[in-house]
């Protein structure tokens, strides 16, 4: 797919849920659709997923903040869209329901960010100017340099970075961004010759003998 | 082909087989082909990897809302195996201060549906560790007893590999091996500098077709999802379904066996009782012989739960040995970031499901402070992203320069982070050691006197502790991994596991190679079965999973289960012909 086609496809996310870009989208009510059925499920698994889909974990305000944060972590660039365009907030919402131990660190982390904003600037994170938002993010985005006082924020941001990167790169958009070539039938005949040459490696002759 | 939901009480089967994994599947296939009327009882549901309702192969991560995370299946949403270490309504416990994790797959084909297809024969030494080292016990049979059956299994099921002529890694009848991936070539080169050999792996995928019923591998790297082409070995596709096609095998699914019945006078097995897990009613099947293949722990559980006046300690348990000598492979691993694998050219390197090369045990334990060896499995490459992809980037992206030659700050966010993901994709490798443990009488499972599962069947209680040999072996694994990582110019991830974690030694049961609970031997006072896996005291009772094995080498026991089950099946056919069954 060409880049302009990719950009055209951006409003369709991996889960078939319509999530439009960033702040604007988060203010809209999420569109409820019949949840997709994962292939090869046992009846118990189908039942469990149904239950999870029916629940809501994050509040509208939390979803808004989450959406802003994941787009700071993975913004759109010349090659692919942003995290929210890839449906990452909806993915994180699902994971919080799927793995309940995520709930308190995620909710608490969002609250921590808001407290930090109020502490530094007197208003909540969503009310900050872009530069002020990044001031807070810069405090917590570099674990090796972060101050002792913001360690809870660092732990949260590491977790959110993990979920955002995983959520983004496990979508069609992510596959294209990565230029992933696998997951299709093929005939494996070893590392391409030009790659072998680049690394100065070669195959053992035994592989030709065994053919 | 016959799939029953209830047994026909008028039928007495020639053989009842409990379990449909590697051991049960092989016995069903051999006995049904020989003309015996066989009834296979499987505790879980029907499964066929080619039936669209079960197919997860070639699906994309976004087809799972959790992107394949391991929330409901231990190896993720797309893994073929149902069940896991924890199954609702089927509890077990470990005695205080000990632990054991019991993995069960309740489905046709059992745990062959997700296994790594790593298929190594035991070598001659693996049958005689007791006499060689003074630690542990010898088997009642040797390599020569199983060698013809290994040959037959190689030909029936198919595996790839290379003839290496290594004394304790006997060669088989091999299909051509797949060429190494880039990181595997680099590992081989680096391991060479560290004097660690790396050879083509030996795995049960068809790199060439071997018959009309199974296709050749198309290199999606997803064997653990089940193969629509039957190009890898699963007991369902390669043994059970073909056995049913003979017309001689009846399969009863959702049949949780609780007891083997015996005749009060003769002491012979007469059939089994099971609970239908759907209607929870108790049913009984009659048979002239009973073959247990329910998995090491489950087979011992059934025997221990089969008490009678003749067998007050459990069926065939005059020796009291059933449940004892439980042992799982050791396992320890380490990952590394390999900077020279950054900025890779993109191409499909999925290959077969798993490693194309491995390291067989290469040292002499007589010169080491632990008694048994291990092999090393390697992974890495440009794998399909799924849940967990790209996590822990902050551990990696502070270790290299950006394209302008500036040192990067670990962590971060923004467009540069996408660049990091693209640049480091395929640059992390993992090494996993899998080693032979010392079987100990003090590691065992037994019936919990106070508990039952949801079907009313008494449950297992485990007692398992690693010994010094296993812990020192894990330490050696970690040192070896670091040597290879160093030779690759890699950066080992996370702190090196130390004594506080037994050097990263996996918890017992986590490697899912447990064996030994119904051991075979020549002495009926010390073993439950003879060398044909026939009960010393009940001549029409056999066990053909890994429960009979005296030890497990470092060899991933499935191929030996298949060979030994085939040998036992031939023995049963022979007894029948001689009218001795």
Interface residues (C-beta under 8 A of the other chain):
Chain A: X14 X15 X35 X36 X38 X39 X40 X42 X45 X48 X49 X52 X53 X72 X73 X74 X75 X77 X79 X80 X91 X94 X95 X98 X99 X137 X141 X142 X143 X144 X145 X157 X158 X161 X162 X165 X166 X167 X169 X170 X171 X172 X174 X175 X177 X178 X179 X180 X181 X182 X183 X184 X185 X186 X187 X188 X189 X190 X191 X192 X194 X195 X196 X198 X199 X201 X203 X206 X207 X210 X211
Chain B: X45 X53 X54 X55 X56 X58 X59 X60 X61 X62 X63 X64 X65 X66 X67 X68 X69 X71 X72 X73 X77 X78 X80 X82 X162 X174 X176 X177 X178 X179 X180 X181 X182 X185 X186 X189 X200 X218 X219 X220 X221 X340 X345 X346 X347 X348 X349 X350 X351 X352 X382 X383 X384 X385 X386 X387 X388 X389 X390 X391 X392 X393 X394 X398 X409 X410 X411 X412 X413 X414 X415 X417 X418 X421 X422 X425
